[in-house]
Amino acid sequence: MPIRIASTWNMMLLRCAKVAARAVGTRRPLQAAPVMTQLRFPVRIGERSTSTAPPTADVFDIKNWAPLMHAATVAEAQAVLANPATDINYTCQHGWTPLIVQSFLNRDSAIVDLLLRQPTVRTNAQNNMGATALMLAAEEGHIEIVSALLRHPSVKVNLQDNSGHTALMLAAQAGHADVVAALLQHPAIDVGLQSLDESTALNEACEGGHVDVVRQLLAHPEVQAHLQRNKEDIVSWIFASGEGHVDIVKLLLEQPAIYHGGMALLVAATTGQTAVVELMLAQPGVDCNITDDLGISALMLAADGGYADIVELLLAHPSIDCNLQDCHGISPLISATMSGHADVVALLVQHPETNIDLRENEHGATALMVAAQEGRKDLVDLLAFKADRSLTNKDGYTARDFAEAFQHHELLELLRP
């Protein structure tokens, strides 16, 4: 009796998972909340310092705030500063200073201006999460406060919080184009810094779908150098997010430094991103037959996933090799047959270059044998007309033998040599 053809299918599943996993690497999910999300209230602190909204956690330590932190107007802040006992850098239990609090809450930008004029103010103080006044103002989109902080001669624009995020990363992640523009104009800005999960400001903007921010970053000369160093990885990472921001992908593909193909095309194919694949195939010099280290091609991944639109795009490319086999001998046609995607099988069978009788390595099985084993009459109908029905696998069994062994008697006549 024929041995059931199954192990190759299991290997395909594992390999497809490997492609996506390798593209993502060990980085955090990009939809994760920004650094300060866990520090906010169910009802956001607004313009008044007398809010009674209960905190979700005691990270603000409001009960121990100094009067300067509670000041809601410039007049109140001036009155507090008039007291010689006032410590402008008072720090509560969780590391919040008056400047950090006022920059985050944005009650009045004039309060921040007043604090910054004090000669002993610690502009770069960090709370217990590593966040500075600049980081929080940038993340919240408080452009007036960000501008005031950037004008201060002692501000350090590239400080990183406990997760490695900078003010630029946080502003890019939130899509605050005006804040990003202000930060990029600072002469000391480092656009290539990476967080602990290897994310950069460009990564954050791309993942968030912030086209204007991406465009701003791409115009910065240092970002171009970053692209050159990480050209294949950055596109693969963006595709692996599953979002498929086509406008952003188009922007990236217009950059001379970006690698047109490689893992990027494989991940776009395996995640079913038709528009992205179409954009990539239109790029000059794209290698539509690129494979990973296991020999997996974009066509194979799209066929396995049942993405008929992508398969059609790939088959229409003049350089496509529709018979590429991976290290286990799996071809796009065998993969589509194993997955049971009749529409994809039909597209592959119709292509004039498709070799229907290619065999996988482990058992020497053809696509027709797989279809016969599974009892898929629709697939057998598509394959049997062009296939050599007399072929045998390594154990000497034909496709008809498979159908008979697995009791698919309705296929026996179709599979007669």
N, C-alpha and C positions, 0 to 999 in steps of 0.2 A: 504494500500500500504506500502511496506517496507520502512523504513527510510534509506536514503542513508548513507552508511558507509564512513564517511569522517574525522570526528574529530580525530580518532585514527591516521590517516595518518599525519594530521597536527601536532599532538603531537610528532610523530616520527621525523619529520623535526626539530622541536624545540629542541628535546633531542639530536639529532646528532650535532646540532650547539652548544649545551651546552657543549658537550664532548670536542670539539676542543677549544672552548672559555675558558673553565676552565683550559685546559692544557697550553694555551698560557698565560692566566691571563691578567694582565694589562701592560705587558712589551711592549716595543717598537718593531716594526718590525725589525728583525735583519739585513735586507738588507739596513737599513738606512745608510746614508753616515757617515763616521767617522767625528770626531769633527772638523777637520780643512778643510774639503772639501770646505766649503763656503768661505774660505780665499784664495783660489788659483786663478790663472789667467787663462783666456781662452787659452793663450799661456804661458806655464809654465816658470817662471823665471829660466833661465839656468845658465851657468857658468859665464856670464857677468853681471855686476851690472848695465850696461847701457841699459838694456832692456826697450823698449818703449811700450811694450804690455800694453794695457789699462786694469786696474783692473776691476773686476766685482763689487767690492764694495771698499770703501775707508778704509777697515780695516787695510791695511798695513801702511797707512799714510806715503807713501814714500816721499812726499814733505817735511816732517818734520824729515826725517831720519838724524841721526848724521853721520859724515864721517866714523866712525868705522863700521856702518851698511853697507855702500857702498863698503867697502874694498873688493877687489876681489882676492888679493894675500896676502901672509904673509908680504911681503915688504911694501905694502900699509898699512896694519894694524900696523906694527911696526912704520911706519912714523907717523901715527895718535897718537899712544900711546906715542910717544916721546914728544908730546905737553903736557906740564903740565896742560893745561886747559881741557884736554879730560876727560870726565866723562864715565868711563867704564860701568856704570850702567844706562846711559841715557835711559829714558823711553819715548816713543812717546805716542800719544793720546790713542792708543788702547793697550797699555801695552807691546809693543815689546821692548826688550832690544837688544843690539848688540849680546849677547850670544844666545838669542832665534832666532834672524834672521839668524845668521851664522850657527847654528845647523840645522835649517830648510832647508836653501838653499844649504848647503853642497858644497859651492864653493871650499873649500880646508880645509880638516880636520886639517891641521896645524894651520889655523887661530883660530879654536876652542881651540886647545892645547895652543896657545899663550894667549888667553883670560883666560883660566882656570889657568894659572900660575900667573895671577895678584891677589895679596892678598886680594883685596877688591871686587872681582867679586861676584855677587849674583847668585850663581849656581842654586838656586831654584826659581828664579823670575817667576811669572806667568803673562801671558797677560790677557786681559779682558775676554777671553774665559776660563781662568784657566789653559791654556796649559803652560808647562815648556819646556825648551830646550830639556830635556830628552824625554818627551812625543812626541815632534814633530820629533826628530831624530829617535825615535823608530818606529813611525808610517810610516815614509818615508823609513825605512830600511837602515839608514846610520850607519852601524855597527862600523866603525872606530870612529865616533863621539860618539855613544852610549858607546863604550868601554872607551873613554877618560872621558866622564862624570861620568861613574861608578867608575873610579879610583879616582875621586875627593873625599876627605874625608868628605865634607859637603853635598854631594848629598843626596837627599831624594827620594828614589826609589818608594815610595808608595803614593806620592802626587796624588790627584785626581782633574780633571778639573771640569768645571761647570756641566757636565753631570755625573760626578762620575767616569770617565774613568781614569785608570792608564796607565803608559807607557807599562806595560805588556799586558793589555787588547788591547791597540791599535796595538802593534806589533803582537799579536795573531790574531786579526781581519784581519790584512793585510797579514798574512801568512809568516812573516819574521822569519824563523826558527833560523837563526844565532843570531838575536837580542834577541829572546825569550831565547835562550840558555845562552846568556850573562847575561840577567836579572835574570834568575833562579839561577845563580851562586852567585849572591849578597847575603851576609848573612842576610840582613834585608828584603828581598823580602817577601811580603805577597800575596800569590797566591789566597787566598780566598776572597779578597775584592770584593764588589759588587758595580756596578754603580747604578745610581738612578732608573734604570729599572730592577734592580736585576740581571744584567748580570755579569758573571765573565770571566776571561781570557779563561777558558775552554769552556764556552758557546760560546764565540766569535770564537774560533778556530774551534769548531764543526760546527757552523753555516756556516762558510766560507769554510768548506770542506778541511781544511788544515791538512791532516793526520799526517805529520811529526811533526807539532806543537802539535797536540793532543797527540801524542806518547811521546813527551818531557814532556808535562805537567803531563801526567799520571804517569810518572816515578818519579815525585817529591812527597816526602812523605806527604807534606801538602795538595796536591791535593787529595790524597787518603782520608784524613780526611774530605775534602770538599765533596767528593763523598758520604761518609758515612752519612753526615748530610743531603744531598739533593738527595739521591739515586733515588727515584722515580721521583721526579720533574724534574731533569735534562734530563732524557731520554724522558719524555713526552714532554718537551719543544723543544728538538731537533726534535722529530718526527713531532710536530705540525708546524714546519717551512715549511713542505711540500717538503723539498729537498731530504730527504731519503738518506743521505750519507752512503751507506752500509758499506764501509770500516771502517768508523768511528764508526758506530753502532757496528760492530763486535769487534772493540777495546774496546768499553765501556762494551759490554756484557762479555768480558773476565775478567773484573775487579770484584774481589770478593764482593766489596761493592755495586755494582749495583743491583737493584731490578729487577728480571726477570719476568716481568708481570705488573699487575696493570694498571694504566692509560696508560703506554707506549704501551701495546698491543692493548688497545682500540683505541688509537689515530692512531697507525700504520694501524689498520684495517679500520678505517673510512676514512683515507686519501689514501687508495689503495696502500700502499707500500708493495707489494708482497714479495720482497727480504728481507725486514726488518722483516716481519711476519715470514718468513721461518727461519730466523736466531733465532728469539725469541723462536719459537716452538722447536728448537733443543737444547735449554738450559735445563740443568737438573733442575727439580723441577718447571718448568713453569706451571702456572695455566691457562690453555686454556679456562676455564669457568669463569674467573674473571668477575665481573660485577661492574658497578658504583652504586651510591646510588639510581638510578631509576631502577636498575635491567637490564640495557642494557649490553649485552655481545658482545664480538668481532665478533662472528658469526652473530649476529643480525645486527651489523653495516656493516659488509661486504656484507651481503645479501641485505640490504637496498640500499647500494651503487652500487650494481651490479658487485662487484669484484669477479667474478667467480673463478679466480685462488686462491684468498685468502680463499674463501668458501671451495674450494677443499682441500686446505692445512689443514684447521681447521677440516673438516670432517674426514680427514685421521688420525688425532691424536687419539690415543686409549682412551684417557680420555674425549673426547668431549661429551657434553650433547647437542644434537641438538634440544631439546625440551624446553630449558630454556625460560621462559616468563618474560617480564619486569613487572613493577608495574601495567601496563594497560592490561596485558594479551597478549601482542604482542609477537609472537614467530618468529624465523627466517623465517619460511615458510610464515607466514602471512605478514611479512615485505616485503619479496621478491615479493609476489603476489601483494601487494599494490603498489609496485614500478614498477611492470610490467617486471621484469627481468626473462624471460622464461628460460634462461640457468641456472640461480641459482635455480629456482624452480625445474628444472629437477634434479639437483644435490641433492637437499634436499629430493625430492620424492624417489630417488633411494637409499638413505641411509636406511639401515634396521631398524634403531632405530627411524626414524622420525614418529611422531604421526600426521598424516595429518588432523585429526579432532579436534585438539586443538582449543579452542574458545578464542577470545579476550573478555575483561571484559565488555566494555560499552554496546555492542549490543548482545554479545554472538555469534558473527559471526565467521565462519570458513574461511579458505583460499579459499575453493571452492565457498562460498557465495560471497566473494570479487571478484573473477574472473568472476562469473556469472553477478554480478552487472555491472562490467566494460565491459562486452561483449568480453572478451578475450578468443576466442575459443582455441588458442594455450595453454593457461594456463588451461582451463577447460579440454582439452584433456589430459594434464599431470596429473591433480588431480582427475578427475572423476573416473578413473579406480579403485583407491585404497580408495577413500573417501566414507564415508557413506552419500549417496545422500538423505537419508530420514531425516537427522538431521534438526532441526529447531533452529532459533535464539530465543532470549528472547521474541519476539513478535509472535512466532509461524510460521515464514516464512522459507521455505526451499530455497536452492540454485536455484531451478527451479522457485520458486516464484519471486526471485530477477530478474532472466533473463526475465521473462514474464512482470514484472512491468516496467522494463527499456527497453522493446521492443527489446530484443535480441532473436528473435524468432528462429534463427538458432541454438540456444543452447538447446532448450526445449527437444528435443529427447535425447540428450546426458545426460541431467540431470534428466531424468525420474527415479524415485526410483525403 
